[in-house]
Amino acid sequence: MFVCLLIIQVAGHLVVSTDKKIAVVNIDGRILKAEIAESPRELYRGLSGRRYLCPDCAMLFNFKESAEQLFVMRDMKFPLDIIFINNGRIISLAQNLSPDKNKLDRYYSSQGNCNQVLEVNAGFAAENNIRTGDLVGFEIVNK
């Protein structure tokens, strides 16, 4: 079986990816490495089932259209902050969300139309003074 590995240097760190799209995310000077979720399967799965997320890592969900987005913590193993973004500006945050195991009745809403969502480790938003209205920049580093 052939596995393509891509090694990229982002913000002084090496990122190893297996054919995943990666972006550098900049929120007011705070740099993150984000795996991009765009396919229906990637958007559904997200970070579910993973054991951890490195401190400077994230998952960026790109949606084709701007709309209200609802997220669940299905099969999550660690807590998250969810940052809802529309056209490069944060519109809302859901912070310190605990894993819900398989409870699918707890939804976290963007509370408005958004076209991107960023999942980061719990506490990231508070530790970095991330707020509604902050600008978010993205640069895809591999395709």
N, C-alpha and C positions, 0 to 999 in steps of 0.2 A: 504494500500500500504506500502510495506517495503522499507525503505530507509536506506542504510548503510552509516554511517558517520565514517570517519576516522580522528582522531585528532593526529597530529604529531607536534613535536617541531623541528623547523628548525631555526638555527641561533638565538635562544632565543625568537622566535616568535611562537605562536600557529597557525597552519594551519588547517582549517576544509575543508574537501573535501567530496563530494558525489560520491564515486566510481571513482574518477579521478586519473590518474597516475600523481604523483608529483616528480619533481627532484630538487635537490639543484644544482644551477649553480654558478660556481666560475670563474670570469673574473678578473685575476690579484688581487685576494684578496677581490673583491667586490662580496658579496654573495646575490643571489636572489632565491626566491621560484618560480618555474615554473610549470604551468600546462602543461602536455604533450599532444600534438595533433598528432595522428598517423593514425586513421581511415580516410577513404575518407571524411566522413561527418565532422569530427573534422578539417581536413586539409582545407576543403572548408570554413567552418564557422569561424574558428579562434576566434578572439575577437569581431567579428561583433555583434552589438546590445547591447553590455555591456555598462554600464554607466561610468565605471571607472576601473582603475587598481591600486592596492595599490602600494605605493612607492617602496617596495622591492619585487614586484611580476613581473612575466613575463609569456609569453606563448612560449613554445618550440615546434617547428614543426620538427618532425623526418621523413625524407623521405627515402624510401627503397633504392634508388639509388642516386648517386651524379650526378646532372644535373643542368643546368641553371634553377633557380626558379623565377617566376614572381608573384608579390603580388599586390593587389589592396586594397584600403581603403574603400571597400564596407560596407555600413551600420555602419561605425564607428562613435562613439559619442565623441571621444577624440583623440588628436594627439599622434603619435607614433614615435619611432626610430625603424628601422628594422635592425637587425644585421645578416648578412649572414655568415655562418660557414661551412667550409669543413674540415672534419677529425680533429676537435678540434682546428682549427685556423680560426680567422676572415679573410674573403677574401674581404668583402666590407660592407659599412654601408649606409643606407638611413636615414637621420636625419630630425627631426621636420616636419613630414608629417602630413598635415592637413586632417581632415575627408573630404572625397569627396562626401558625401551623397550617391547618387546612380550612380555617374559617373563611368562607367567601362572602360573608354578609357585611364585612366592614370595608367600605370604599373610601378612598381618598380622592377628592375632586380637585380639579384645577381651578374651580370657582370662576370660570370664564374660558373663553376660547384660547387655546394654545396650540402651537405646532411642534414643540419640543419639550421633552421632560428629561431632567438629569437626576439620576439616583446616585447618592453619595453616602458615605458612612454617617451614621447618626452623630450629631454634634458638630458636623462640619459647618453648617450654616451659622450657628451661634458662635463657634470659635473664630470664624472669619468675618463676622459682622455682615453676613449676606442678608439683603433685605429686598422686599418688593420694590420694583423700579430700577434695580441695579441692571447694568448692561452686561451682556454675556457675548463673548466672541468665540468663534469656532474656526478651526483650520484642520481640514482632513489631511493627514500625513501619509496615508496609503489608500489605495483603491482596490 
